[in-house]
Amino acid sequence: MEDILLSIIIPAYNEEKRIKDTLYDIIRWREGAGFNSEIIVVNDGSTDRTEDILREYTSIPDFRIISYKTNKGKGHAVMVGMLKAKGKIRLFMDADNSTTIEHFELMLPLFEKGYDVVIGSRHNKDAEGAMQVEPQSFIKRILGLTGNFFIRKVLELPFYDTQCGFKAFKDKSAVLLFGNLKTYGWAFDMEILRRAYLLGLKIGVVPVKWYNKEGSKVKPLDYFKTLVDAIKIRKITEV
């Protein structure tokens, strides 16, 4: 069996209304990708029909479901997928397909140049051409901009968008970073980037065209919780 170049990891919690369209898009893209890949959906304690829907795809080659009963958070789900993956490059993306799989084509050349981590950004100060094609509500945009400024200052990171749900890692970097993850909720991206930055890993950024999708589970209060998490992450990653 040929080596798997790319593992596509999708954390899913109560995604019965959105996961089919996302999987259809990924499966169609894989057919013309020109390399071997696997899809891993981590069912993070869903209470709706997510698992039943996922079972419909078990005949698809290199498609795996990892499922557990209790919801443990997006960070935990991504961690599980990263550590179970077989790919030389391991990408996580959101179940709502807000950033489509085609963006990986921008990441691959950076990995070929020796980057350890490549992240997608919706902010054009990170990468020219990045944009929110279908933006969030006004209040979420304001909270997001304020939060990003705070996160950059507290965690001393150079990135203007730490929370875009489209990030990829070489296999060794994925094991190194996720094997020590302490943040299991929405803020896990910040811990991963902070650790990668402090370790001196080579981090690249690509622009994404991001679409706001109905049914988001991120509430305005979560933005404030994320700011508290940033302070906690600063403490647990101090060297």
C-alpha angles and dihedrals in degrees: 000000000000119000118266111243099188134033113194110203120194120186109209131190117170093337100148092128098049112025097080094060091047094050092046090055093048095046091050091049093049091059091068100030096100097221139070118271140167132213119219118185114191109205101209100203097299117188097195129065096290094114093047090052092048091053088064089069100051092106090062110104115255093006116139136180122205110190137177134173104237125064106240103171139270094276092054092049093051091046092053091049094047093051094046095046124107101199126115085226120037120201129184122200135173122268091232092063092232087151110036125225092246088078089074087075087070091051100050097071090054092053089049087055091055105267115154098201130022121188133190119233133196092197120090091212087068096043132359112249096029114137148152101243091184103024130208122255117291093254092051091049091052092046090047094051092047091046094049091053090050093046093051091052098043097043095034093230125154095217124105093200116041096157105059105127096228115088133142134198138189109249096254092047091049092054092045095050103035094039088069100037115144100171113078101173135069093300096064091104089065094053092048093050093044092052093045091050094048091048090054095241115165106254123192130190129211127188118249133196103225127199122201108228129202117252099044112171093205109103127193090254089059089066090061091046088053090056090054089048090054090060091048091049091051089056098046093047098047111126 
